[in-house]
C-alpha cells in the first residue's frame, strides 16, 4: 500500500546567489504579498483578480507537487491546505473586493548544505473584505534556495499595472509535439459561456433530491473551458507513466478492475492524484488546467446557457445519457448534453475542487465552496446500483480526498485553452 505523509511546510525553489539569501527572499516575498493591495480595492474587476490568481499560482508561488500551507484562519485551530487553494481563496473569494496589508515577515536560516539553504518564513497578512471587519492570516513555510544567480529570481518578480501582469519567465515551455493522448485533451476542451443559473434541487429534479442539494440558490459563473470527456486511461498513462492496475493495487480496495482500455475513464483516483496529474499536465502543455469548481460543474452539466432544463445531463431519460451497468464504459458511449459534454450523468463520479459544505440561500458569484473542510465534493452519477438517482444534474456527494476507489475519476477545466 502506498503511504503518503503530509508535512507542515511547503518547498519553493528560487534562484539567487547565496551571499544575500535571506535579504533576497525577504524582498521577493515582501513584493509578492504587498502586490495584493493593487487588486484588493472594490474597483478591481473579478476578471482582473482571477487573472492575477491564475498567473501568481503558476509563476510566483511555485509550490512543489505535495505542498501545503500551515495557517491559523480557523477559530478552532490550525489547518493544512494547499498553497494553490489558499491563494485562490485569498484572491478571488470576495466579489466586492478586499484590501490586503502586509503586516510582518521573518526569515530564519534553518539548514545549509553545499549550494542550498533552507529558510523558515513566518508571515502575517491583514485582509479586509469590502465593508467587513479585517482579519489576520498567519502563515509559516520553508523556502529552498539554490545558487543559480539572481537573474532568474528577478524574472519572476513581475510588474503589476491595473491588475495586468507581464511574464518574463520562460522556464516553462510546452513541447512542439505532444503525445497523442495529451493532444486529445487540448482538442476536446469545450468553451462554456458564463451566465447565471439556479443551483441545486430545481423543479425538474422531481422528488429524488436530498437535503444536501438545498436550498436552490442563484449562481453566476464566468467563462471557462471544460473537457468534453472524463480523463481517460491513455491520457493518464501519458502523463503519469503508470496504468490503472498500479493504482488499483495501491488503493487498498478489493473492488477489482471494472473496465480497462485507452478510451475507458481513469478511476481509482483520489483528489490528490487528480491534482498531481494536473500539475504534470500543466508542465507538459504550458496551460493552466485544474479541477472544476462545483458550481462550474453543475452549470455545465445542466447545459449552461443552452439548458433545456433536463433532469439528467442532456435528457430526461437516464438510460440515454447515463451508464447504469455493472462496469464503466468507454467515454462518449452515451448521448451528449446541450453543450456537447459526455458522461456528466454517469460513468464515473468526478472530483471537484471544492471542500464540501451546505448550500447558502444567498446569490453567489463564482463560488468555490468553504475555505476549509474535511471532505471534497464529487459530482455526477457513477456506474452501478441506484445510479439514476445519483445521475441527476443537481446530485452531490463528498468523500475523503485521499480515498481511491473504482467509482472516482475526474474531468478538467482549463484557464487558458482559447486558441490552444
Secondary structure, 3 states (H helix, E strand, C coil): CCCCCCCCCCCEEEECCHHHHHHHHHHHHHHHHHHHHHHCCCCCCHHHHHHHHHHHHHHHCCECCCCCEEECCCCCCCEEECHHHHHHHHHHCCCCCEEEEEEEEEEEEEEEECCEEEEEEEEEEEEEECCCCCEEEEEEEEEEEECCCHHHHHHHCCCEECCEECCCCCCCCCCCCCCHHHHHHHHCEEEECCEEEEECCCHHHCCCCCHHHCCCEEEEECCEEEECCCCEHHHHHHHHCCCHHHHHHCCCCCCCCCCCCCCEECCCCCHHHHHHHHHHHHHHHCCCEECCCHHHHHHHHCCHHHCCCCCECCECCHHHHCCCCCCCCECCCCCCCCCCCCCCCCECEEEEEEECCCCCCCCEECCCCECCCCEEEEECCECCCCHHHHCECCCEEEEECCCCCCCEECCCEECCCCCC
